[in-house]
Amino acid sequence: MYEYVTNILFRGDVVLLVLVFFSVLLGTFVVLSIISGAIDLRRRASAAAVSGRGEQGRVASAEGALGTSKKARALSKLLPTDEASKSELRKFLWLAGFESGAAPAIYQLVRLVLALVLGFAAVVYSGSVFANPSIVTTLPASMGMALLGYYLPKTLVSLRRDAVIARHRNGFPDFLDLMVICADAGVGVESAIDRVSRELAVAHPSLARNLQIMSMEMRAGRSRHDALSNLADRLGIEEARSFATLLQQSEELGTSLVQALRVYSDEMRAKRFARAEEKAMGLPAKLVIPLGLCVFPVILAVVLLPVIIKIYKALGIY
């Protein structure tokens, strides 16, 4: 096995393909680095023109304080230079359940490593299968595998994010029902959210964790509206934003909070039931392919096999 791999790796054509592959990757990385550096330089120049030299000096000192660790500096190079892109990446990973501060850097590192590994594996595989692999065919295949490795983690994280958001949306009516019970008992909003977050820890752990974060934000002095807005951003559902608007309007207009929560809770439960009915109605269409591939051929074989045997016997073939 060792000799087989060695013979593949040290063949002249395979070595040439590997060198071309990494040269293209290096050139692409250099071009992207130059473009991102120019964009970052232009952004810093515009920020300095608006905020003045004093603000720029404070930003530079803050960035110097954040870059004290060598490991942190190495990982920060993998992140986008634009603050808006960084914020979107952190929000994207947070919605998927990756709440660690190092999650964005690890995510970018996994994408780069997977792209290199799959691209190199495509080159080695083509060298082992074909006697004289051509650059014209091997290089596009390796670049395609590299792109697949680069975008595959994003696809997987997107699927996980959609699943987490769906769990938040399904658990939100239960949260509202418990809030109605607490409001009927005369419990305040902050205390009710803290109590409900503990009650939902088993059934809806992700929703309960975000509610606990919101409760800690309000204890730290953040206003209820800001805490609810942050909760809506972390959950990624419009129901939470509507809940924040409901509480704010009820407080400003002096209406009954219990009645407003009860009406909104009924509406959310009706929406959850409608989503369940929609999935149930779409189930027959989704079952067509597995039934056609797995069940129908078996039924066809069971029905036609005796007929085929009788035909063979009548013709004297069997």
Number of C-alpha atoms within 10 A of each C-alpha: 6 6 8 9 11 10 14 18 17 11 13 13 17 24 16 12 23 23 12 14 22 14 12 14 17 12 11 12 12 12 12 12 12 12 12 15 13 12 14 16 13 12 14 14 13 12 14 16 11 11 11 11 12 10 13 17 12 11 13 12 12 11 11 10 10 11 14 10 9 9 9 13 12 12 15 17 11 15 18 17 16 13 11 10 12 14 12 11 19 20 19 19 20 20 23 22 17 17 13 11 10 13 16 25 20 16 18 21 16 15 20 17 14 21 24 22 14 20 28 19 16 22 25 20 15 21 23 18 10 9 9 13 17 14 18 9 10 21 21 15 16 27 21 16 22 26 18 17 21 22 15 15 16 16 12 12 18 16 13 16 20 15 14 19 21 15 16 23 21 20 20 21 21 18 21 22 19 19 23 23 16 19 18 13 11 11 15 11 16 14 12 19 22 17 19 21 25 14 15 19 15 10 11 18 17 21 25 24 15 18 26 20 18 25 24 15 17 17 12 9 9 14 12 19 15 14 20 25 19 19 22 19 16 22 27 23 16 12 17 21 18 15 19 21 15 16 18 15 14 17 12 9 8 9 12 10 17 18 14 16 21 18 12 20 22 14 13 20 18 13 15 17 13 12 13 12 12 11 12 10 11 10 11 10 8 11 10 10 12 10 11 11 10 10 11 13 12 11 11 10 11 11 11 10 12 11 11 12 13 12 13 12 11 10 9 8 8 9
